[in-house]
Amino acid sequence: MYLSQSGQLYIETAIAAHRNVYDFGPVFRAEKSKTRRHLNEFWMMDAEMAFCTFEENLQIQESLIKYIIKHVLTINESDLAILNRDTAPLTAIVDTPWKRMTHTEFVADLIAKGFDVQQGEDIGSDIEMQYMDMVEQPVFVTHFPLAIKAFYTQEDPDNL
């Protein structure tokens, strides 16, 4: 039996005919989970867009997450109040542009902030969480070294 690990590779082939394609469904991981945040089975959405620039892609992702945050803040306002959730940090990030950093810039900022990391290394979720406690807005980290990404990641000729 073969279980789907992701629909990404399948929908990439469909963009030639349909331009913008997404899937949403169950995903099964064959490898052992290395963290509490990675389940062996979960539901995931993949999206692929033809003729979309890198910056357009980031803007679409940012807009989507901001839309979801605004929607949740509006629709679930009373629920968030019952839970005593401070919504000010979420309200603040929906009205400001999110920062974009290359992996090299991100690691340099981590080093400047006192983290024990080195250029070219993958950064673990514990360090990411500590970093996010130090900044006031979400950060897109881009241009990862090819050595720490999956086989289907496109190499950036300007980031060799």
Backbone as a chain_set.jsonl record, in Angstrom:
{"seq": "MYLSQSGQLYIETAIAAHRNVYDFGPVFRAEKSKTRRHLNEFWMMDAEMAFCTFEENLQIQESLIKYIIKHVLTINESDLAILNRDTAPLTAIVDTPWKRMTHTEFVADLIAKGFDVQQGEDIGSDIEMQYMDMVEQPVFVTHFPLAIKAFYTQEDPDNL", "coords": {"N": [[0.835, -1.168, 0.0], [0.5, 2.219, -0.758], [0.762, 5.36, 0.682], [-0.329, 8.696, 0.468], [2.023, 11.267, 0.772], [2.109, 13.898, 0.231], [0.311, 16.156, -1.806], [1.632, 17.802, -3.475], [3.543, 17.205, -5.58], [1.862, 16.068, -7.445], [-0.034, 18.054, -8.058], [1.592, 19.976, -9.151], [1.994, 19.142, -11.746], [-0.473, 19.648, -12.808], [-0.771, 22.376, -13.101], [-0.102, 23.342, -15.596], [-2.296, 22.967, -17.196], [-4.381, 24.055, -15.722], [-3.609, 26.378, -14.418], [-3.897, 27.718, -11.668], [-3.834, 25.727, -8.879], [-5.007, 23.724, -6.197], [-4.902, 21.465, -3.404], [-6.49, 19.664, -0.785], [-6.265, 17.602, 1.864], [-5.895, 14.389, 3.602], [-2.677, 13.564, 4.934], [0.088, 11.417, 5.183], [2.871, 10.566, 7.04], [5.78, 8.725, 6.617], [8.13, 8.623, 8.002], [9.711, 8.686, 11.275], [8.404, 10.819, 13.762], [10.038, 13.787, 14.631], [9.651, 15.879, 16.302], [7.322, 17.444, 18.605], [5.659, 18.929, 17.094], [5.282, 17.821, 14.607], [3.21, 15.717, 13.154], [2.395, 12.255, 12.437], [0.214, 11.831, 10.904], [-1.99, 14.018, 9.311], [-4.003, 16.821, 8.162], [-3.559, 18.663, 5.183], [-3.005, 21.533, 3.088], [-2.01, 22.066, -0.202], [-0.744, 24.332, -2.588], [-0.362, 25.467, -5.883], [0.843, 27.717, -8.311], [0.828, 28.873, -11.581], [2.978, 30.938, -13.554], [3.623, 32.847, -11.61], [5.387, 35.15, -9.732], [8.154, 35.008, -7.416], [7.976, 36.99, -5.386], [5.271, 37.722, -5.682], [4.098, 35.333, -4.867], [4.871, 35.25, -2.136], [3.447, 37.501, -1.265], [0.792, 36.712, -1.69], [0.629, 34.575, 0.142], [1.044, 35.979, 2.56], [-1.159, 37.729, 2.521], [-3.264, 35.879, 2.622], [-2.93, 34.667, 5.19], [-3.21, 36.938, 6.806], [-5.874, 37.597, 6.19], [-7.192, 35.376, 7.29], [-6.544, 35.7, 10.012], [-7.807, 38.206, 10.56], [-10.461, 37.435, 10.075], [-10.874, 35.449, 12.055], [-10.489, 37.032, 14.349], [-12.713, 38.668, 14.143], [-15.035, 36.971, 13.886], [-14.717, 35.243, 16.056], [-14.539, 36.814, 18.318], [-15.891, 36.952, 20.854], [-15.348, 34.392, 21.859], [-12.558, 34.477, 22.1], [-12.365, 36.412, 24.042], [-13.57, 35.105, 26.235], [-11.636, 33.192, 26.655], [-9.676, 34.776, 27.595], [-7.735, 35.849, 25.898], [-5.174, 37.88, 24.679], [-5.619, 39.947, 22.12], [-4.259, 41.971, 20.926], [-1.537, 41.667, 19.867], [-2.083, 40.17, 17.529], [-3.836, 41.843, 16.153], [-2.115, 43.938, 15.623], [-0.296, 42.851, 13.748], [-1.736, 42.459, 11.413], [-1.949, 44.763, 10.021], [0.508, 45.648, 9.18], [3.329, 45.401, 6.965], [4.948, 42.25, 6.501], [8.143, 41.085, 7.528], [10.853, 40.142, 5.385], [13.467, 37.887, 5.043], [16.548, 36.549, 3.95], [17.855, 33.224, 4.384], [20.524, 33.416, 5.095], [20.656, 36.075, 6.085], [18.891, 35.772, 8.22], [20.2, 33.885, 9.891], [22.472, 35.403, 10.477], [21.268, 37.453, 11.954], [20.306, 35.947, 14.095], [22.765, 35.155, 15.244], [23.735, 37.682, 15.945], [21.932, 38.253, 17.929], [22.739, 36.577, 19.9], [22.436, 33.801, 19.671], [23.57, 30.416, 19.415], [24.45, 29.485, 16.622], [25.279, 28.553, 13.214], [26.204, 29.711, 9.93], [24.608, 28.182, 7.152], [23.543, 26.05, 8.524], [20.629, 24.137, 9.461], [17.844, 25.497, 11.157], [16.425, 24.87, 14.25], [13.084, 24.32, 15.622], [12.86, 25.193, 18.272], [14.691, 27.294, 18.513], [13.622, 28.987, 16.578], [11.167, 29.647, 17.823], [12.068, 31.013, 20.127], [13.301, 33.173, 18.881], [11.103, 34.408, 17.643], [9.794, 35.361, 19.866], [11.282, 37.579, 20.346], [10.859, 39.407, 18.346], [8.476, 41.574, 16.669], [6.753, 40.981, 14.613], [5.597, 38.644, 12.081], [7.965, 36.697, 10.16], [9.209, 36.062, 6.977], [11.341, 33.611, 6.021], [13.638, 33.067, 3.564], [15.324, 31.613, 0.686], [16.918, 29.31, 1.446], [19.827, 27.305, 2.182], [20.662, 24.899, -0.254], [21.493, 22.417, 0.629], [20.068, 21.843, 2.943], [17.456, 21.527, 2.239], [14.573, 19.994, 0.592], [14.663, 17.579, -2.14], [13.257, 18.582, -4.338], [13.432, 21.301, -4.287], [13.963, 24.392, -5.815], [17.003, 25.648, -6.993], [18.535, 28.743, -6.242], [20.169, 30.76, -8.427], [21.581, 33.021, -7.67], [22.292, 32.558, -5.109], [24.321, 30.705, -4.44]], "CA": [[0.0, 0.0, 0.0], [1.207, 3.487, -0.786], [-0.015, 6.454, 1.239], [0.091, 10.014, -0.015], [2.748, 12.104, 1.716], [1.782, 15.277, -0.137], [-0.218, 16.27, -3.157], [2.396, 18.816, -4.184], [4.129, 16.754, -6.838], [0.772, 15.791, -8.375], [-0.678, 19.275, -8.542], [2.549, 20.716, -9.978], [1.776, 18.752, -13.141], [-1.782, 20.138, -13.246], [-0.814, 23.83, -13.312], [0.019, 23.66, -17.025], [-3.639, 22.977, -17.769], [-5.37, 24.774, -14.902], [-2.935, 27.581, -13.925], [-3.86, 27.742, -10.205], [-4.356, 24.442, -8.412], [-4.758, 23.415, -4.79], [-5.526, 20.254, -2.876], [-6.662, 19.646, 0.665], [-6.591, 16.229, 2.22], [-5.05, 13.74, 4.6], [-1.28, 13.31, 4.59], [0.675, 10.413, 6.074], [4.33, 10.599, 7.046], [6.346, 7.407, 6.864], [9.273, 8.719, 8.906], [9.404, 8.927, 12.683], [8.254, 12.23, 14.094], [11.202, 14.255, 15.375], [9.23, 16.913, 17.243], [5.91, 17.394, 18.969], [4.897, 19.701, 16.124], [5.162, 17.099, 13.35], [2.414, 14.516, 13.331], [2.533, 11.264, 11.378], [-0.981, 11.946, 10.069], [-2.626, 15.322, 9.476], [-4.606, 17.362, 6.949], [-2.705, 19.723, 4.662], [-3.347, 22.131, 1.799], [-0.918, 22.436, -1.101], [-1.19, 25.227, -3.655], [0.62, 25.737, -6.925], [0.382, 28.767, -9.223], [1.66, 29.073, -12.767], [3.268, 32.314, -13.934], [3.593, 33.671, -10.394], [6.749, 35.443, -9.305], [8.473, 34.692, -6.02], [7.409, 38.04, -4.535], [3.804, 37.576, -5.729], [3.776, 34.177, -4.035], [4.966, 35.669, -0.735], [2.354, 38.432, -0.989], [-0.441, 35.919, -1.6], [0.666, 33.869, 1.428], [0.862, 36.965, 3.618], [-2.546, 38.192, 2.462], [-4.127, 34.789, 3.08], [-2.838, 34.531, 6.647], [-3.817, 38.145, 7.388], [-7.321, 37.458, 6.037], [-7.649, 34.391, 8.28], [-6.434, 36.331, 11.336], [-8.894, 39.185, 10.673], [-11.72, 36.692, 10.146], [-10.958, 34.838, 13.388], [-10.665, 38.11, 15.33], [-14.08, 39.178, 14.028], [-16.032, 35.929, 14.126], [-14.506, 34.59, 17.353], [-14.2, 37.827, 19.313], [-16.399, 36.576, 22.181], [-14.605, 33.2, 22.303], [-11.227, 34.912, 22.512], [-12.548, 37.134, 25.319], [-13.807, 34.077, 27.262], [-10.346, 32.541, 26.896], [-8.757, 35.802, 28.106], [-6.63, 35.997, 24.949], [-4.801, 39.233, 24.289], [-5.639, 39.98, 20.655], [-3.475, 43.121, 20.438], [-0.442, 41.283, 18.956], [-2.636, 39.757, 16.238], [-4.364, 43.039, 15.508], [-0.971, 44.736, 15.16], [0.411, 42.276, 12.594], [-2.527, 42.414, 10.18], [-1.893, 46.057, 9.346], [1.881, 46.007, 8.832], [3.981, 44.429, 6.074], [5.792, 41.303, 7.215], [9.562, 41.141, 7.161], [11.413, 39.069, 4.559], [14.907, 37.742, 5.263], [17.138, 35.322, 3.425], [18.365, 32.357, 5.451], [21.809, 33.991, 5.502], [20.341, 37.23, 6.931], [18.25, 35.258, 9.434], [21.242, 33.307, 10.747], [23.291, 36.531, 10.952], [20.486, 38.119, 13.007], [20.335, 35.045, 15.254], [24.099, 35.268, 15.84], [23.791, 39.011, 16.57], [21.076, 38.218, 19.121], [23.366, 35.704, 20.884], [22.153, 32.377, 19.48], [24.72, 29.599, 19.033], [24.157, 28.871, 15.33], [26.274, 28.856, 12.192], [25.692, 29.816, 8.573], [24.476, 26.915, 6.441], [22.844, 25.063, 9.361], [19.179, 24.21, 9.599], [17.505, 26.085, 12.452], [15.36, 24.102, 14.889], [11.885, 25.052, 16.022], [13.054, 25.845, 19.573], [15.357, 28.577, 18.251], [12.638, 29.82, 15.879], [10.202, 30.148, 18.811], [12.756, 32.016, 20.943], [13.502, 34.344, 18.027], [9.819, 35.078, 17.439], [9.486, 36.091, 21.096], [12.104, 38.788, 20.359], [10.452, 40.31, 17.269], [7.08, 41.983, 16.811], [5.95, 40.634, 13.447], [6.036, 37.425, 11.397], [9.123, 36.831, 9.273], [9.398, 35.072, 5.927], [12.747, 33.264, 5.805], [13.713, 32.549, 2.201], [16.645, 31.307, 0.125], [17.626, 28.354, 2.293], [20.879, 26.545, 1.488], [20.116, 23.708, -0.9], [21.879, 21.219, 1.393], [19.128, 21.544, 4.037], [16.1, 21.514, 1.692], [14.168, 18.77, -0.101], [15.204, 17.388, -3.48], [12.496, 19.309, -5.352], [13.61, 22.738, -4.099], [14.684, 25.027, -6.914], [18.203, 26.365, -6.58], [18.616, 30.151, -6.622], [21.512, 30.962, -8.987], [22.236, 34.127, -6.972], [22.528, 32.158, -3.71], [25.055, 29.427, -4.513]], "C": [[0.883, 1.235, 0.0], [0.278, 4.578, -0.269], [0.552, 7.773, 0.744], [0.825, 10.769, 1.082], [2.467, 13.568, 1.451], [1.228, 15.26, -1.553], [0.598, 17.189, -4.036], [2.91, 18.347, -5.539], [3.057, 16.455, -7.887], [0.168, 17.078, -8.93], [0.281, 20.151, -9.342], [2.346, 20.384, -11.452], [0.465, 19.313, -13.678], [-1.783, 21.633, -13.543], [-0.686, 24.206, -14.78], [-1.359, 23.755, -17.674], [-4.594, 23.905, -17.02], [-4.855, 26.056, -14.264], [-2.802, 27.627, -12.406], [-4.562, 26.498, -9.685], [-4.069, 24.299, -6.922], [-5.368, 22.062, -4.456], [-5.585, 20.376, -1.361], [-7.055, 18.235, 1.026], [-5.649, 15.65, 3.242], [-3.658, 13.449, 4.059], [-0.725, 12.349, 5.631], [2.185, 10.459, 5.942], [4.856, 9.212, 7.409], [7.487, 7.457, 7.879], [8.808, 8.949, 10.345], [9.324, 10.427, 12.925], [9.408, 12.662, 14.983], [10.841, 15.321, 16.4], [7.763, 16.723, 17.586], [5.05, 18.087, 17.927], [4.713, 18.979, 14.795], [4.454, 15.769, 13.587], [2.664, 13.537, 12.191], [1.341, 11.299, 10.424], [-1.643, 13.282, 10.361], [-3.275, 15.73, 8.157], [-3.792, 18.565, 6.497], [-3.278, 20.253, 3.349], [-2.051, 22.446, 1.059], [-1.498, 23.343, -2.161], [-0.042, 25.454, -4.622], [0.025, 26.757, -7.882], [1.356, 28.887, -10.379], [1.849, 30.57, -12.991], [3.159, 33.283, -12.752], [5.032, 33.889, -9.955], [6.919, 35.079, -7.828], [7.835, 35.711, -5.079], [5.881, 37.987, -4.526], [3.355, 36.426, -4.838], [3.817, 34.552, -2.554], [3.807, 36.6, -0.365], [1.017, 37.705, -0.854], [-0.489, 35.18, -0.258], [0.397, 34.829, 2.585], [-0.591, 37.441, 3.669], [-3.518, 37.128, 2.968], [-4.114, 34.667, 4.601], [-3.449, 35.75, 7.339], [-5.338, 38.085, 7.309], [-7.872, 36.501, 7.098], [-7.618, 34.993, 9.68], [-7.569, 37.332, 11.544], [-10.244, 38.493, 10.846], [-11.916, 36.081, 11.536], [-11.187, 35.912, 14.452], [-12.094, 38.661, 15.306], [-15.106, 38.137, 14.467], [-15.928, 35.353, 15.535], [-14.143, 35.567, 18.464], [-14.664, 37.422, 20.719], [-15.673, 35.344, 22.728], [-13.222, 33.572, 22.817], [-11.289, 35.668, 23.84], [-12.764, 36.151, 26.469], [-12.491, 33.406, 27.647], [-9.293, 33.506, 27.434], [-7.541, 35.994, 27.201], [-6.413, 37.468, 24.626], [-4.704, 39.26, 22.765], [-4.81, 41.122, 20.073], [-2.316, 42.702, 19.527], [-0.95, 40.854, 17.574], [-3.172, 40.952, 15.464], [-3.229, 43.864, 14.917], [-0.355, 44.166, 13.886], [-0.414, 42.24, 11.324], [-2.457, 43.725, 9.402], [-0.482, 46.509, 8.976], [2.453, 44.976, 7.868], [4.904, 43.518, 6.888], [7.198, 41.325, 6.643], [9.943, 39.923, 6.318], [12.915, 39.074, 4.773], [15.377, 36.481, 4.546], [17.619, 34.489, 4.617], [19.682, 32.916, 5.989], [21.59, 35.189, 6.434], [19.744, 36.799, 8.271], [19.29, 34.702, 10.403], [22.144, 34.413, 11.292], [22.568, 37.274, 12.081], [20.438, 37.257, 14.267], [21.667, 35.167, 15.991], [24.226, 36.605, 16.572], [22.974, 39.065, 17.858], [21.586, 37.206, 20.162], [23.083, 34.224, 20.747], [23.405, 31.656, 18.992], [24.379, 28.811, 17.766], [25.25, 29.263, 14.349], [25.606, 28.933, 10.834], [25.669, 28.43, 7.921], [23.751, 25.836, 7.229], [21.34, 25.25, 9.267], [18.886, 24.709, 11.01], [16.311, 25.334, 13.019], [14.212, 24.971, 15.372], [12.041, 25.743, 17.373], [13.716, 27.212, 19.401], [14.395, 29.523, 17.531], [11.652, 30.437, 16.872], [10.835, 31.227, 19.695], [12.962, 33.309, 20.151], [12.192, 35.118, 17.883], [9.347, 35.803, 18.693], [10.227, 37.432, 21.151], [11.685, 39.809, 19.288], [8.946, 40.55, 17.349], [6.196, 41.608, 15.631], [6.442, 39.324, 12.847], [7.176, 37.722, 10.426], [9.082, 35.709, 8.241], [10.9, 34.836, 5.803], [12.814, 32.549, 4.463], [15.158, 32.177, 1.844], [17.488, 30.439, 1.062], [18.753, 27.699, 1.504], [20.293, 25.238, 0.946], [20.399, 22.442, -0.09], [20.879, 20.866, 2.495], [17.673, 21.533, 3.557], [15.845, 20.213, 0.942], [14.67, 18.76, -1.543], [14.505, 18.227, -4.545], [12.604, 20.826, -5.207], [14.444, 23.304, -5.239], [15.856, 25.822, -6.358], [18.163, 27.811, -7.08], [20.025, 30.406, -7.154], [22.28, 32.099, -8.318], [22.628, 33.771, -5.535], [23.275, 30.832, -3.652], [26.021, 29.242, -3.397]], "O": [[1.902, 1.279, 0.69], [-0.857, 4.704, -0.728], [1.766, 7.936, 0.619], [0.317, 10.9, 2.196], [2.576, 14.394, 2.357], [1.631, 14.448, -2.386], [0.295, 17.346, -5.218], [2.724, 19.036, -6.542], [3.314, 16.574, -9.086], [-0.107, 17.178, -10.125], [-0.163, 20.984, -10.131], [2.509, 21.25, -12.311], [0.308, 19.441, -14.892], [-2.715, 22.12, -14.182], [-1.12, 25.289, -15.173], [-1.559, 24.54, -18.601], [-5.508, 24.475, -17.616], [-5.63, 26.759, -13.616], [-1.682, 27.58, -11.899], [-5.724, 26.242, -10.001], [-3.009, 24.705, -6.446], [-6.255, 21.582, -5.162], [-4.81, 21.112, -0.751], [-8.068, 17.725, 0.548], [-4.72, 16.315, 3.7], [-3.485, 13.13, 2.883], [-1.035, 12.458, 6.818], [2.714, 10.397, 4.832], [4.423, 8.609, 8.391], [7.78, 6.46, 8.539], [7.671, 9.35, 10.594], [10.092, 11.202, 12.355], [9.725, 11.995, 15.968], [11.647, 15.633, 17.276], [7.054, 15.947, 16.945], [3.84, 17.864, 17.876], [4.026, 19.506, 13.92], [5.023, 14.83, 14.143], [3.093, 13.934, 11.107], [1.438, 10.855, 9.28], [-1.838, 13.643, 11.522], [-3.108, 15.048, 7.146], [-3.383, 19.389, 7.314], [-3.94, 19.532, 2.603], [-1.119, 23.019, 1.625], [-2.635, 23.144, -2.591], [1.109, 25.614, -4.214], [-1.154, 26.678, -8.229], [2.566, 28.989, -10.177], [0.977, 31.37, -12.654], [2.661, 34.4, -12.895], [5.802, 32.938, -9.822], [5.946, 34.873, -7.103], [7.22, 35.332, -4.083], [5.262, 38.184, -3.481], [2.35, 36.532, -4.136], [2.904, 34.212, -1.802], [3.25, 36.493, 0.727], [0.205, 38.049, 0.005], [-1.527, 35.161, 0.403], [-0.386, 34.523, 3.484], [-1.177, 37.541, 4.747], [-4.484, 37.445, 3.662], [-5.169, 34.574, 5.228], [-4.132, 35.606, 8.352], [-6.023, 38.477, 8.254], [-8.893, 36.782, 7.726], [-8.561, 34.818, 10.452], [-8.226, 37.313, 12.585], [-11.067, 38.912, 11.66], [-12.994, 36.185, 12.12], [-11.996, 35.719, 15.359], [-12.618, 39.074, 16.341], [-15.946, 38.407, 15.325], [-16.944, 35.013, 16.142], [-13.507, 35.183, 19.445], [-13.898, 37.542, 21.676], [-15.413, 35.262, 23.929], [-12.766, 33.053, 23.836], [-10.376, 35.574, 24.66], [-12.212, 36.334, 27.554], [-12.26, 33.092, 28.815], [-8.157, 33.111, 27.697], [-6.443, 36.27, 27.684], [-7.358, 38.201, 24.337], [-3.798, 38.656, 22.19], [-4.675, 41.228, 18.854], [-2.121, 43.333, 18.488], [-0.313, 41.146, 16.562], [-2.978, 41.052, 14.252], [-3.367, 44.426, 13.83], [0.07, 44.932, 13.021], [0.138, 42.013, 10.248], [-2.867, 43.78, 8.242], [-0.296, 47.633, 8.508], [2.1, 43.799, 7.943], [5.552, 43.958, 7.838], [7.411, 41.55, 5.452], [9.423, 38.824, 6.515], [13.563, 40.118, 4.697], [14.681, 35.466, 4.539], [17.767, 35.006, 5.724], [19.924, 32.892, 7.195], [22.263, 35.306, 7.458], [20.047, 37.377, 9.315], [19.264, 35.011, 11.594], [22.54, 34.363, 12.456], [23.199, 37.678, 13.057], [20.52, 37.777, 15.38], [21.695, 35.272, 17.218], [24.757, 36.662, 17.682], [23.289, 39.832, 18.768], [20.939, 37.0, 21.189], [23.455, 33.45, 21.63], [24.203, 32.222, 18.245], [24.06, 27.623, 17.829], [26.04, 30.172, 14.603], [24.572, 28.305, 10.603], [26.577, 27.621, 8.11], [23.381, 24.807, 6.663], [20.841, 26.35, 9.031], [19.607, 24.376, 11.95], [15.296, 25.178, 12.341], [14.344, 26.187, 15.512], [11.418, 26.779, 17.604], [13.34, 28.175, 20.069], [14.352, 30.716, 17.832], [11.337, 31.623, 16.772], [10.201, 32.243, 19.978], [12.814, 34.405, 20.691], [12.178, 36.344, 17.99], [8.581, 36.762, 18.598], [9.845, 38.32, 21.913], [12.122, 40.959, 19.333], [8.23, 39.808, 18.022], [4.999, 41.894, 15.649], [7.586, 38.932, 13.077], [7.328, 38.843, 9.94], [8.937, 34.54, 8.597], [11.65, 35.767, 5.509], [12.13, 31.548, 4.249], [16.083, 32.41, 2.622], [18.613, 30.789, 1.418], [18.649, 27.551, 0.286], [19.52, 24.565, 1.627], [19.613, 21.495, -0.13], [20.837, 19.72, 2.941], [16.755, 21.53, 4.377], [16.763, 19.434, 0.688], [15.05, 19.795, -2.091], [15.116, 18.55, -5.564], [11.934, 21.562, -5.933], [15.495, 22.765, -5.585], [15.721, 26.566, -5.387], [17.793, 28.06, -8.227], [20.99, 30.278, -6.399], [23.509, 32.136, -8.393], [23.225, 34.585, -4.83], [22.899, 29.938, -2.895], [26.702, 28.219, -3.333]]}, "num_chains": 1, "name": "protein.A"}
